Amino acid sequence: MSKTKVVYKKLRTAWGYAYINQNKIVLYDKLKGKKHLEIILHEQLHILFPDMDEDAIVRYSRTICDLLWSEGYRIFK
């Protein structure tokens, strides 16, 4: 699988979108901190597991996010 492209835009109705066929994620450009990590994980899970139901995606993205955050993962730009 090729690298997922991440694009930041002003969004009105969601924190992010996964474009599975394009291997692309669009994220709300104001996301920061733990919410940014959660949403990027959430959208990547949609790309990796396109048939997984939304409740499972939410549960897994939050679980992974909580673990990474508790281990000190942070984004510095």
N, CA, C and O atoms as a Maestro MAE file, in Angstrom:
{
 s_m_m2io_version
 :::
 2.0.0
}

f_m_ct {
 s_m_title
 :::
 protein
 m_atom[308] {
  # First column is atom index #
  i_m_mmod_type
  r_m_x_coord
  r_m_y_coord
  r_m_z_coord
  i_m_residue_number
  s_m_chain_name
  s_m_pdb_residue_name
  s_m_pdb_atom_name
  i_m_atomic_number
  :::
  1 25 0.850 -1.192 0.000 1 A "MET " " N  " 7
  2 3 0.000 0.000 0.000 1 A "MET " " CA " 6
  3 2 0.886 1.243 0.000 1 A "MET " " C  " 6
  4 15 1.885 1.305 0.717 1 A "MET " " O  " 8
  5 25 0.515 2.216 -0.801 2 A "SER " " N  " 7
  6 3 1.286 3.455 -0.868 2 A "SER " " CA " 6
  7 2 0.965 4.366 0.318 2 A "SER " " C  " 6
  8 15 -0.029 4.184 1.021 2 A "SER " " O  " 8
  9 25 1.828 5.336 0.509 3 A "LYS " " N  " 7
  10 3 1.669 6.288 1.600 3 A "LYS " " CA " 6
  11 2 0.379 7.088 1.426 3 A "LYS " " C  " 6
  12 15 0.030 7.508 0.323 3 A "LYS " " O  " 8
  13 25 -0.308 7.283 2.529 4 A "THR " " N  " 7
  14 3 -1.546 8.079 2.516 4 A "THR " " CA " 6
  15 2 -1.192 9.556 2.464 4 A "THR " " C  " 6
  16 15 -0.347 10.027 3.225 4 A "THR " " O  " 8
  17 25 -1.838 10.280 1.568 5 A "LYS " " N  " 7
  18 3 -1.646 11.725 1.471 5 A "LYS " " CA " 6
  19 2 -2.604 12.394 2.445 5 A "LYS " " C  " 6
  20 15 -3.783 12.043 2.503 5 A "LYS " " O  " 8
  21 25 -2.097 13.361 3.212 6 A "VAL " " N  " 7
  22 3 -2.914 14.108 4.167 6 A "VAL " " CA " 6
  23 2 -2.981 15.559 3.706 6 A "VAL " " C  " 6
  24 15 -1.958 16.197 3.456 6 A "VAL " " O  " 8
  25 25 -4.204 16.065 3.599 7 A "VAL " " N  " 7
  26 3 -4.457 17.441 3.163 7 A "VAL " " CA " 6
  27 2 -5.265 18.131 4.253 7 A "VAL " " C  " 6
  28 15 -6.157 17.527 4.848 7 A "VAL " " O  " 8
  29 25 -4.953 19.390 4.512 8 A "TYR " " N  " 7
  30 3 -5.674 20.184 5.522 8 A "TYR " " CA " 6
  31 2 -6.516 21.248 4.828 8 A "TYR " " C  " 6
  32 15 -6.030 21.994 3.978 8 A "TYR " " O  " 8
  33 25 -7.799 21.301 5.213 9 A "LYS " " N  " 7
  34 3 -8.728 22.269 4.614 9 A "LYS " " CA " 6
  35 2 -9.710 22.753 5.669 9 A "LYS " " C  " 6
  36 15 -9.861 22.149 6.731 9 A "LYS " " O  " 8
  37 25 -10.370 23.851 5.351 10 A "LYS " " N  " 7
  38 3 -11.483 24.308 6.184 10 A "LYS " " CA " 6
  39 2 -12.668 23.390 5.892 10 A "LYS " " C  " 6
  40 15 -13.130 23.306 4.754 10 A "LYS " " O  " 8
  41 25 -13.149 22.714 6.907 11 A "LEU " " N  " 7
  42 3 -14.298 21.833 6.758 11 A "LEU " " CA " 6
  43 2 -15.442 22.356 7.614 11 A "LEU " " C  " 6
  44 15 -15.211 22.982 8.648 11 A "LEU " " O  " 8
  45 25 -16.659 22.104 7.193 12 A "ARG " " N  " 7
  46 3 -17.824 22.614 7.924 12 A "ARG " " CA " 6
  47 2 -18.618 21.532 8.637 12 A "ARG " " C  " 6
  48 15 -19.247 21.806 9.659 12 A "ARG " " O  " 8
  49 25 -18.603 20.317 8.123 13 A "THR " " N  " 7
  50 3 -19.518 19.312 8.663 13 A "THR " " CA " 6
  51 2 -18.833 18.110 9.312 13 A "THR " " C  " 6
  52 15 -19.511 17.235 9.851 13 A "THR " " O  " 8
  53 25 -17.513 18.054 9.268 14 A "ALA " " N  " 7
  54 3 -16.814 16.899 9.844 14 A "ALA " " CA " 6
  55 2 -15.395 17.306 10.225 14 A "ALA " " C  " 6
  56 15 -14.875 18.324 9.767 14 A "ALA " " O  " 8
  57 25 -14.782 16.481 11.075 15 A "TRP " " N  " 7
  58 3 -13.376 16.694 11.449 15 A "TRP " " CA " 6
  59 2 -12.454 16.233 10.331 15 A "TRP " " C  " 6
  60 15 -11.348 16.751 10.171 15 A "TRP " " O  " 8
  61 25 -12.920 15.245 9.550 16 A "GLY " " N  " 7
  62 3 -12.082 14.735 8.477 16 A "GLY " " CA " 6
  63 2 -12.855 13.802 7.564 16 A "GLY " " C  " 6
  64 15 -13.967 13.371 7.868 16 A "GLY " " O  " 8
  65 25 -12.224 13.505 6.429 17 A "TYR " " N  " 7
  66 3 -12.789 12.581 5.446 17 A "TYR " " CA " 6
  67 2 -11.691 11.653 4.951 17 A "TYR " " C  " 6
  68 15 -10.531 12.052 4.845 17 A "TYR " " O  " 8
  69 25 -12.058 10.421 4.651 18 A "ALA " " N  " 7
  70 3 -11.137 9.470 4.033 18 A "ALA " " CA " 6
  71 2 -11.609 9.197 2.612 18 A "ALA " " C  " 6
  72 15 -12.763 8.829 2.390 18 A "ALA " " O  " 8
  73 25 -10.718 9.380 1.665 19 A "TYR " " N  " 7
  74 3 -10.989 9.065 0.268 19 A "TYR " " CA " 6
  75 2 -10.240 7.768 -0.034 19 A "TYR " " C  " 6
  76 15 -9.075 7.776 -0.431 19 A "TYR " " O  " 8
  77 25 -10.938 6.668 0.166 20 A "ILE " " N  " 7
  78 3 -10.324 5.347 0.136 20 A "ILE " " CA " 6
  79 2 -9.666 5.057 -1.210 20 A "ILE " " C  " 6
  80 15 -8.523 4.602 -1.246 20 A "ILE " " O  " 8
  81 25 -10.357 5.307 -2.307 21 A "ASN " " N  " 7
  82 3 -9.819 5.002 -3.638 21 A "ASN " " CA " 6
  83 2 -8.630 5.873 -4.021 21 A "ASN " " C  " 6
  84 15 -7.839 5.503 -4.890 21 A "ASN " " O  " 8
  85 25 -8.503 7.026 -3.375 22 A "GLN " " N  " 7
  86 3 -7.390 7.931 -3.660 22 A "GLN " " CA " 6
  87 2 -6.275 7.819 -2.625 22 A "GLN " " C  " 6
  88 15 -5.230 8.454 -2.762 22 A "GLN " " O  " 8
  89 25 -6.498 7.015 -1.594 23 A "ASN " " N  " 7
  90 3 -5.541 6.881 -0.492 23 A "ASN " " CA " 6
  91 2 -5.193 8.272 0.064 23 A "ASN " " C  " 6
  92 15 -4.026 8.630 0.223 23 A "ASN " " O  " 8
  93 25 -6.261 9.042 0.354 24 A "LYS " " N  " 7
  94 3 -6.099 10.428 0.783 24 A "LYS " " CA " 6
  95 2 -7.014 10.720 1.963 24 A "LYS " " C  " 6
  96 15 -8.153 10.257 2.020 24 A "LYS " " O  " 8
  97 25 -6.487 11.500 2.903 25 A "ILE " " N  " 7
  98 3 -7.249 11.973 4.061 25 A "ILE " " CA " 6
  99 2 -7.298 13.489 3.992 25 A "ILE " " C  " 6
  100 15 -6.287 14.142 3.734 25 A "ILE " " O  " 8
  101 25 -8.481 14.046 4.227 26 A "VAL " " N  " 7
  102 3 -8.638 15.493 4.357 26 A "VAL " " CA " 6
  103 2 -9.030 15.761 5.797 26 A "VAL " " C  " 6
  104 15 -10.008 15.205 6.296 26 A "VAL " " O  " 8
  105 25 -8.262 16.618 6.466 27 A "LEU " " N  " 7
  106 3 -8.510 16.959 7.863 27 A "LEU " " CA " 6
  107 2 -8.852 18.434 7.995 27 A "LEU " " C  " 6
  108 15 -8.373 19.276 7.236 27 A "LEU " " O  " 8
  109 25 -9.699 18.724 8.983 28 A "TYR " " N  " 7
  110 3 -10.022 20.109 9.334 28 A "TYR " " CA " 6
  111 2 -8.732 20.816 9.721 28 A "TYR " " C  " 6
  112 15 -7.973 20.321 10.555 28 A "TYR " " O  " 8
  113 25 -8.488 21.959 9.125 29 A "ASP " " N  " 7
  114 3 -7.195 22.634 9.288 29 A "ASP " " CA " 6
  115 2 -6.933 23.213 10.680 29 A "ASP " " C  " 6
  116 15 -5.811 23.632 10.962 29 A "ASP " " O  " 8
  117 25 -7.929 23.245 11.542 30 A "LYS " " N  " 7
  118 3 -7.729 23.792 12.895 30 A "LYS " " CA " 6
  119 2 -7.526 22.700 13.955 30 A "LYS " " C  " 6
  120 15 -7.375 23.009 15.137 30 A "LYS " " O  " 8
  121 25 -7.520 21.431 13.540 31 A "LEU " " N  " 7
  122 3 -7.322 20.352 14.517 31 A "LEU " " CA " 6
  123 2 -5.949 20.466 15.165 31 A "LEU " " C  " 6
  124 15 -4.953 20.752 14.500 31 A "LEU " " O  " 8
  125 25 -5.915 20.235 16.479 32 A "LYS " " N  " 7
  126 3 -4.656 20.279 17.223 32 A "LYS " " CA " 6
  127 2 -4.680 19.214 18.300 32 A "LYS " " C  " 6
  128 15 -5.737 18.698 18.664 32 A "LYS " " O  " 8
  129 25 -3.521 18.900 18.796 33 A "GLY " " N  " 7
  130 3 -3.381 18.048 19.965 33 A "GLY " " CA " 6
  131 2 -3.968 16.661 19.818 33 A "GLY " " C  " 6
  132 15 -3.887 16.033 18.761 33 A "GLY " " O  " 8
  133 25 -4.557 16.203 20.901 34 A "LYS " " N  " 7
  134 3 -5.077 14.839 20.961 34 A "LYS " " CA " 6
  135 2 -6.192 14.604 19.937 34 A "LYS " " C  " 6
  136 15 -6.273 13.519 19.360 34 A "LYS " " O  " 8
  137 25 -7.045 15.596 19.704 35 A "LYS " " N  " 7
  138 3 -8.122 15.443 18.728 35 A "LYS " " CA " 6
  139 2 -7.541 15.236 17.322 35 A "LYS " " C  " 6
  140 15 -8.071 14.436 16.551 35 A "LYS " " O  " 8
  141 25 -6.476 15.938 16.987 36 A "HIS " " N  " 7
  142 3 -5.812 15.759 15.695 36 A "HIS " " CA " 6
  143 2 -5.334 14.313 15.550 36 A "HIS " " C  " 6
  144 15 -5.558 13.683 14.516 36 A "HIS " " O  " 8
  145 25 -4.683 13.793 16.578 37 A "LEU " " N  " 7
  146 3 -4.208 12.417 16.552 37 A "LEU " " CA " 6
  147 2 -5.366 11.441 16.399 37 A "LEU " " C  " 6
  148 15 -5.294 10.518 15.588 37 A "LEU " " O  " 8
  149 25 -6.424 11.633 17.162 38 A "GLU " " N  " 7
  150 3 -7.585 10.741 17.085 38 A "GLU " " CA " 6
  151 2 -8.195 10.717 15.684 38 A "GLU " " C  " 6
  152 15 -8.513 9.649 15.161 38 A "GLU " " O  " 8
  153 25 -8.355 11.882 15.085 39 A "ILE " " N  " 7
  154 3 -9.024 11.959 13.787 39 A "ILE " " CA " 6
  155 2 -8.139 11.415 12.663 39 A "ILE " " C  " 6
  156 15 -8.643 10.765 11.747 39 A "ILE " " O  " 8
  157 25 -6.853 11.664 12.717 40 A "ILE " " N  " 7
  158 3 -5.986 11.116 11.671 40 A "ILE " " CA " 6
  159 2 -5.955 9.591 11.763 40 A "ILE " " C  " 6
  160 15 -5.928 8.913 10.735 40 A "ILE " " O  " 8
  161 25 -5.958 9.045 12.976 41 A "LEU " " N  " 7
  162 3 -6.052 7.591 13.148 41 A "LEU " " CA " 6
  163 2 -7.391 7.073 12.638 41 A "LEU " " C  " 6
  164 15 -7.447 6.051 11.954 41 A "LEU " " O  " 8
  165 25 -8.459 7.772 12.969 42 A "HIS " " N  " 7
  166 3 -9.810 7.395 12.553 42 A "HIS " " CA " 6
  167 2 -9.892 7.287 11.025 42 A "HIS " " C  " 6
  168 15 -10.372 6.289 10.488 42 A "HIS " " O  " 8
  169 25 -9.422 8.315 10.349 43 A "GLU " " N  " 7
  170 3 -9.524 8.333 8.889 43 A "GLU " " CA " 6
  171 2 -8.602 7.288 8.256 43 A "GLU " " C  " 6
  172 15 -8.959 6.684 7.245 43 A "GLU " " O  " 8
  173 25 -7.423 7.071 8.840 44 A "GLN " " N  " 7
  174 3 -6.533 6.041 8.307 44 A "GLN " " CA " 6
  175 2 -7.143 4.657 8.473 44 A "GLN " " C  " 6
  176 15 -6.990 3.807 7.595 44 A "GLN " " O  " 8
  177 25 -7.830 4.418 9.584 45 A "LEU " " N  " 7
  178 3 -8.514 3.138 9.763 45 A "LEU " " CA " 6
  179 2 -9.582 2.921 8.695 45 A "LEU " " C  " 6
  180 15 -9.778 1.794 8.241 45 A "LEU " " O  " 8
  181 25 -10.273 3.984 8.289 46 A "HIS " " N  " 7
  182 3 -11.245 3.855 7.187 46 A "HIS " " CA " 6
  183 2 -10.550 3.390 5.908 46 A "HIS " " C  " 6
  184 15 -11.091 2.565 5.171 46 A "HIS " " O  " 8
  185 25 -9.360 3.916 5.646 47 A "ILE " " N  " 7
  186 3 -8.630 3.528 4.439 47 A "ILE " " CA " 6
  187 2 -8.136 2.084 4.546 47 A "ILE " " C  " 6
  188 15 -8.223 1.324 3.582 47 A "ILE " " O  " 8
  189 25 -7.623 1.712 5.704 48 A "LEU " " N  " 7
  190 3 -7.088 0.362 5.878 48 A "LEU " " CA " 6
  191 2 -8.167 -0.709 5.925 48 A "LEU " " C  " 6
  192 15 -7.971 -1.823 5.437 48 A "LEU " " O  " 8
  193 25 -9.306 -0.364 6.515 49 A "PHE " " N  " 7
  194 3 -10.390 -1.327 6.715 49 A "PHE " " CA " 6
  195 2 -11.712 -0.736 6.225 49 A "PHE " " C  " 6
  196 15 -12.573 -0.397 7.037 49 A "PHE " " O  " 8
  197 25 -11.881 -0.609 4.915 50 A "PRO " " N  " 7
  198 3 -13.046 0.090 4.371 50 A "PRO " " CA " 6
  199 2 -14.392 -0.550 4.715 50 A "PRO " " C  " 6
  200 15 -15.418 0.127 4.650 50 A "PRO " " O  " 8
  201 25 -14.415 -1.818 5.076 51 A "ASP " " N  " 7
  202 3 -15.682 -2.478 5.400 51 A "ASP " " CA " 6
  203 2 -16.008 -2.456 6.893 51 A "ASP " " C  " 6
  204 15 -17.069 -2.930 7.302 51 A "ASP " " O  " 8
  205 25 -15.111 -1.915 7.701 52 A "MET " " N  " 7
  206 3 -15.345 -1.871 9.150 52 A "MET " " CA " 6
  207 2 -16.439 -0.847 9.469 52 A "MET " " C  " 6
  208 15 -16.472 0.237 8.887 52 A "MET " " O  " 8
  209 25 -17.327 -1.200 10.394 53 A "ASP " " N  " 7
  210 3 -18.413 -0.272 10.725 53 A "ASP " " CA " 6
  211 2 -17.894 0.920 11.532 53 A "ASP " " C  " 6
  212 15 -16.847 0.847 12.176 53 A "ASP " " O  " 8
  213 25 -18.644 2.008 11.480 54 A "GLU " " N  " 7
  214 3 -18.229 3.277 12.083 54 A "GLU " " CA " 6
  215 2 -17.993 3.163 13.589 54 A "GLU " " C  " 6
  216 15 -17.044 3.753 14.104 54 A "GLU " " O  " 8
  217 25 -18.832 2.422 14.298 55 A "ASP " " N  " 7
  218 3 -18.651 2.272 15.749 55 A "ASP " " CA " 6
  219 2 -17.308 1.636 16.071 55 A "ASP " " C  " 6
  220 15 -16.637 2.058 17.014 55 A "ASP " " O  " 8
  221 25 -16.910 0.640 15.312 56 A "ALA " " N  " 7
  222 3 -15.619 -0.006 15.534 56 A "ALA " " CA " 6
  223 2 -14.472 0.950 15.210 56 A "ALA " " C  " 6
  224 15 -13.482 1.005 15.940 56 A "ALA " " O  " 8
  225 25 -14.604 1.698 14.121 57 A "ILE " " N  " 7
  226 3 -13.578 2.684 13.752 57 A "ILE " " CA " 6
  227 2 -13.391 3.681 14.886 57 A "ILE " " C  " 6
  228 15 -12.259 3.980 15.267 57 A "ILE " " O  " 8
  229 25 -14.490 4.199 15.430 58 A "VAL " " N  " 7
  230 3 -14.419 5.165 16.527 58 A "VAL " " CA " 6
  231 2 -13.745 4.527 17.742 58 A "VAL " " C  " 6
  232 15 -12.851 5.120 18.345 58 A "VAL " " O  " 8
  233 25 -14.174 3.333 18.093 59 A "ARG " " N  " 7
  234 3 -13.624 2.652 19.265 59 A "ARG " " CA " 6
  235 2 -12.121 2.403 19.111 59 A "ARG " " C  " 6
  236 15 -11.353 2.684 20.031 59 A "ARG " " O  " 8
  237 25 -11.704 1.886 17.976 60 A "TYR " " N  " 7
  238 3 -10.287 1.579 17.761 60 A "TYR " " CA " 6
  239 2 -9.437 2.841 17.670 60 A "TYR " " C  " 6
  240 15 -8.334 2.881 18.216 60 A "TYR " " O  " 8
  241 25 -9.930 3.867 16.991 61 A "SER " " N  " 7
  242 3 -9.135 5.096 16.881 61 A "SER " " CA " 6
  243 2 -8.951 5.750 18.249 61 A "SER " " C  " 6
  244 15 -7.876 6.275 18.542 61 A "SER " " O  " 8
  245 25 -9.979 5.725 19.080 62 A "ARG " " N  " 7
  246 3 -9.843 6.297 20.429 62 A "ARG " " CA " 6
  247 2 -8.908 5.470 21.303 62 A "ARG " " C  " 6
  248 15 -8.120 6.023 22.070 62 A "ARG " " O  " 8
  249 25 -8.992 4.150 21.190 63 A "THR " " N  " 7
  250 3 -8.125 3.276 21.979 63 A "THR " " CA " 6
  251 2 -6.658 3.478 21.606 63 A "THR " " C  " 6
  252 15 -5.803 3.616 22.481 63 A "THR " " O  " 8
  253 25 -6.370 3.496 20.305 64 A "ILE " " N  " 7
  254 3 -4.991 3.704 19.855 64 A "ILE " " CA " 6
  255 2 -4.525 5.100 20.238 64 A "ILE " " C  " 6
  256 15 -3.398 5.274 20.700 64 A "ILE " " O  " 8
  257 25 -5.382 6.092 20.050 65 A "CYS " " N  " 7
  258 3 -5.043 7.472 20.404 65 A "CYS " " CA " 6
  259 2 -4.711 7.592 21.891 65 A "CYS " " C  " 6
  260 15 -3.709 8.209 22.254 65 A "CYS " " O  " 8
  261 25 -5.538 7.011 22.743 66 A "ASP " " N  " 7
  262 3 -5.293 7.086 24.191 66 A "ASP " " CA " 6
  263 2 -3.956 6.458 24.559 66 A "ASP " " C  " 6
  264 15 -3.227 6.999 25.390 66 A "ASP " " O  " 8
  265 25 -3.627 5.327 23.954 67 A "LEU " " N  " 7
  266 3 -2.349 4.676 24.233 67 A "LEU " " CA " 6
  267 2 -1.178 5.556 23.789 67 A "LEU " " C  " 6
  268 15 -0.259 5.811 24.568 67 A "LEU " " O  " 8
  269 25 -1.214 6.018 22.535 68 A "LEU " " N  " 7
  270 3 -0.125 6.853 22.035 68 A "LEU " " CA " 6
  271 2 0.020 8.135 22.846 68 A "LEU " " C  " 6
  272 15 1.136 8.563 23.142 68 A "LEU " " O  " 8
  273 25 -1.102 8.744 23.204 69 A "TRP " " N  " 7
  274 3 -1.069 9.992 23.966 69 A "TRP " " CA " 6
  275 2 -0.467 9.753 25.355 69 A "TRP " " C  " 6
  276 15 0.337 10.554 25.832 69 A "TRP " " O  " 8
  277 25 -0.853 8.661 25.991 70 A "SER " " N  " 7
  278 3 -0.333 8.353 27.334 70 A "SER " " CA " 6
  279 2 1.164 8.035 27.290 70 A "SER " " C  " 6
  280 15 1.860 8.173 28.296 70 A "SER " " O  " 8
  281 25 1.654 7.611 26.123 71 A "GLU " " N  " 7
  282 3 3.084 7.329 25.950 71 A "GLU " " CA " 6
  283 2 3.870 8.561 25.509 71 A "GLU " " C  " 6
  284 15 5.071 8.479 25.252 71 A "GLU " " O  " 8
  285 25 3.186 9.706 25.424 72 A "GLY " " N  " 7
  286 3 3.859 10.965 25.151 72 A "GLY " " CA " 6
  287 2 3.932 11.375 23.698 72 A "GLY " " C  " 6
  288 15 4.647 12.316 23.354 72 A "GLY " " O  " 8
  289 25 3.191 10.673 22.825 73 A "TYR " " N  " 7
  290 3 3.208 11.057 21.425 73 A "TYR " " CA " 6
  291 2 2.593 12.437 21.255 73 A "TYR " " C  " 6
  292 15 1.488 12.700 21.732 73 A "TYR " " O  " 8
  293 25 3.318 13.313 20.573 74 A "ARG " " N  " 7
  294 3 2.836 14.663 20.281 74 A "ARG " " CA " 6
  295 2 3.314 15.064 18.897 74 A "ARG " " C  " 6
  296 15 4.324 14.556 18.411 74 A "ARG " " O  " 8
  297 25 2.583 15.981 18.259 75 A "ILE " " N  " 7
  298 3 2.996 16.524 16.964 75 A "ILE " " CA " 6
  299 2 3.510 17.928 17.199 75 A "ILE " " C  " 6
  300 15 2.832 18.756 17.808 75 A "ILE " " O  " 8
  301 25 4.711 18.192 16.714 76 A "PHE " " N  " 7
  302 3 5.289 19.534 16.805 76 A "PHE " " CA " 6
  303 2 5.578 19.998 15.393 76 A "PHE " " C  " 6
  304 15 6.402 19.417 14.687 76 A "PHE " " O  " 8
  305 25 4.886 21.052 14.992 77 A "LYS " " N  " 7
  306 3 5.084 21.596 13.636 77 A "LYS " " CA " 6
  307 2 5.641 22.981 13.716 77 A "LYS " " C  " 6
  308 15 5.879 23.611 12.686 77 A "LYS " " O  " 8
  :::
 }
 m_bond[307] {
  # First column is bond index #
  i_m_from
  i_m_to
  i_m_order
  :::
  1 1 2 1
  2 2 3 1
  3 3 4 2
  4 3 5 1
  5 5 6 1
  6 6 7 1
  7 7 8 2
  8 7 9 1
  9 9 10 1
  10 10 11 1
  11 11 12 2
  12 11 13 1
  13 13 14 1
  14 14 15 1
  15 15 16 2
  16 15 17 1
  17 17 18 1
  18 18 19 1
  19 19 20 2
  20 19 21 1
  21 21 22 1
  22 22 23 1
  23 23 24 2
  24 23 25 1
  25 25 26 1
  26 26 27 1
  27 27 28 2
  28 27 29 1
  29 29 30 1
  30 30 31 1
  31 31 32 2
  32 31 33 1
  33 33 34 1
  34 34 35 1
  35 35 36 2
  36 35 37 1
  37 37 38 1
  38 38 39 1
  39 39 40 2
  40 39 41 1
  41 41 42 1
  42 42 43 1
  43 43 44 2
  44 43 45 1
  45 45 46 1
  46 46 47 1
  47 47 48 2
  48 47 49 1
  49 49 50 1
  50 50 51 1
  51 51 52 2
  52 51 53 1
  53 53 54 1
  54 54 55 1
  55 55 56 2
  56 55 57 1
  57 57 58 1
  58 58 59 1
  59 59 60 2
  60 59 61 1
  61 61 62 1
  62 62 63 1
  63 63 64 2
  64 63 65 1
  65 65 66 1
  66 66 67 1
  67 67 68 2
  68 67 69 1
  69 69 70 1
  70 70 71 1
  71 71 72 2
  72 71 73 1
  73 73 74 1
  74 74 75 1
  75 75 76 2
  76 75 77 1
  77 77 78 1
  78 78 79 1
  79 79 80 2
  80 79 81 1
  81 81 82 1
  82 82 83 1
  83 83 84 2
  84 83 85 1
  85 85 86 1
  86 86 87 1
  87 87 88 2
  88 87 89 1
  89 89 90 1
  90 90 91 1
  91 91 92 2
  92 91 93 1
  93 93 94 1
  94 94 95 1
  95 95 96 2
  96 95 97 1
  97 97 98 1
  98 98 99 1
  99 99 100 2
  100 99 101 1
  101 101 102 1
  102 102 103 1
  103 103 104 2
  104 103 105 1
  105 105 106 1
  106 106 107 1
  107 107 108 2
  108 107 109 1
  109 109 110 1
  110 110 111 1
  111 111 112 2
  112 111 113 1
  113 113 114 1
  114 114 115 1
  115 115 116 2
  116 115 117 1
  117 117 118 1
  118 118 119 1
  119 119 120 2
  120 119 121 1
  121 121 122 1
  122 122 123 1
  123 123 124 2
  124 123 125 1
  125 125 126 1
  126 126 127 1
  127 127 128 2
  128 127 129 1
  129 129 130 1
  130 130 131 1
  131 131 132 2
  132 131 133 1
  133 133 134 1
  134 134 135 1
  135 135 136 2
  136 135 137 1
  137 137 138 1
  138 138 139 1
  139 139 140 2
  140 139 141 1
  141 141 142 1
  142 142 143 1
  143 143 144 2
  144 143 145 1
  145 145 146 1
  146 146 147 1
  147 147 148 2
  148 147 149 1
  149 149 150 1
  150 150 151 1
  151 151 152 2
  152 151 153 1
  153 153 154 1
  154 154 155 1
  155 155 156 2
  156 155 157 1
  157 157 158 1
  158 158 159 1
  159 159 160 2
  160 159 161 1
  161 161 162 1
  162 162 163 1
  163 163 164 2
  164 163 165 1
  165 165 166 1
  166 166 167 1
  167 167 168 2
  168 167 169 1
  169 169 170 1
  170 170 171 1
  171 171 172 2
  172 171 173 1
  173 173 174 1
  174 174 175 1
  175 175 176 2
  176 175 177 1
  177 177 178 1
  178 178 179 1
  179 179 180 2
  180 179 181 1
  181 181 182 1
  182 182 183 1
  183 183 184 2
  184 183 185 1
  185 185 186 1
  186 186 187 1
  187 187 188 2
  188 187 189 1
  189 189 190 1
  190 190 191 1
  191 191 192 2
  192 191 193 1
  193 193 194 1
  194 194 195 1
  195 195 196 2
  196 195 197 1
  197 197 198 1
  198 198 199 1
  199 199 200 2
  200 199 201 1
  201 201 202 1
  202 202 203 1
  203 203 204 2
  204 203 205 1
  205 205 206 1
  206 206 207 1
  207 207 208 2
  208 207 209 1
  209 209 210 1
  210 210 211 1
  211 211 212 2
  212 211 213 1
  213 213 214 1
  214 214 215 1
  215 215 216 2
  216 215 217 1
  217 217 218 1
  218 218 219 1
  219 219 220 2
  220 219 221 1
  221 221 222 1
  222 222 223 1
  223 223 224 2
  224 223 225 1
  225 225 226 1
  226 226 227 1
  227 227 228 2
  228 227 229 1
  229 229 230 1
  230 230 231 1
  231 231 232 2
  232 231 233 1
  233 233 234 1
  234 234 235 1
  235 235 236 2
  236 235 237 1
  237 237 238 1
  238 238 239 1
  239 239 240 2
  240 239 241 1
  241 241 242 1
  242 242 243 1
  243 243 244 2
  244 243 245 1
  245 245 246 1
  246 246 247 1
  247 247 248 2
  248 247 249 1
  249 249 250 1
  250 250 251 1
  251 251 252 2
  252 251 253 1
  253 253 254 1
  254 254 255 1
  255 255 256 2
  256 255 257 1
  257 257 258 1
  258 258 259 1
  259 259 260 2
  260 259 261 1
  261 261 262 1
  262 262 263 1
  263 263 264 2
  264 263 265 1
  265 265 266 1
  266 266 267 1
  267 267 268 2
  268 267 269 1
  269 269 270 1
  270 270 271 1
  271 271 272 2
  272 271 273 1
  273 273 274 1
  274 274 275 1
  275 275 276 2
  276 275 277 1
  277 277 278 1
  278 278 279 1
  279 279 280 2
  280 279 281 1
  281 281 282 1
  282 282 283 1
  283 283 284 2
  284 283 285 1
  285 285 286 1
  286 286 287 1
  287 287 288 2
  288 287 289 1
  289 289 290 1
  290 290 291 1
  291 291 292 2
  292 291 293 1
  293 293 294 1
  294 294 295 1
  295 295 296 2
  296 295 297 1
  297 297 298 1
  298 298 299 1
  299 299 300 2
  300 299 301 1
  301 301 302 1
  302 302 303 1
  303 303 304 2
  304 303 305 1
  305 305 306 1
  306 306 307 1
  307 307 308 2
  :::
 }
}
